[in-house]
Amino acid sequence: MAITKFFNDAYGRPGYEADDERYWKLGIWLTMEIGTNFAAALDALDSVAEALAGAADAGDWEGESMEATFTPTELVLVDYDGTQARYPMAEVQAELERYWRFLLTRSPSPDTVRILRPDLPEHEAYLLQWEETWKKRHPYRGRIEGIPATGPE
């Protein structure tokens, strides 16, 4: 894999290491644009699932430092300086799923007071909110850790 690991830096922010500089933009997109935001990660997983299912318009993202376009064959990331990188969708899926699993291992800040369903783990609270917002079942239900086939309610 091109991204060799994800980690928490000295300030608790996500970081990554890549063995190939061509994957720097993908690492930046994962760790900075998605960051620790489960809602954004769920959106990204949905966009990947739609793209792999053949949707011509699986989603465009405009982030703080780059734009992302999902197609059935690739993810195109464009920095605001105009430089771009293209990644095969199968690789994006693998790295995004690894990043989701990494997010599940992070400990929440002890200073954080959660409003959204504090009775549930944070990722499950965001899963329910995502499904309520989009009025559909998340396509990763039962396919990956942290997104159960059924529940919670």
Secondary structure, 3 states (H helix, E strand, C coil): CCEEEEEECCCCCEEEEECCHHHHHHHHHHHHHHCCCHHHHHHHHHHHHHHHCCCCCCCEEECCCEEEEECCCEEEEEECCCCEEEEEHHHHHHHHHHHHHHHHHCCCCCCCCCCCCCCCCHHHHHHHHHHHHHCCCCCCCCCECCECCCCCC
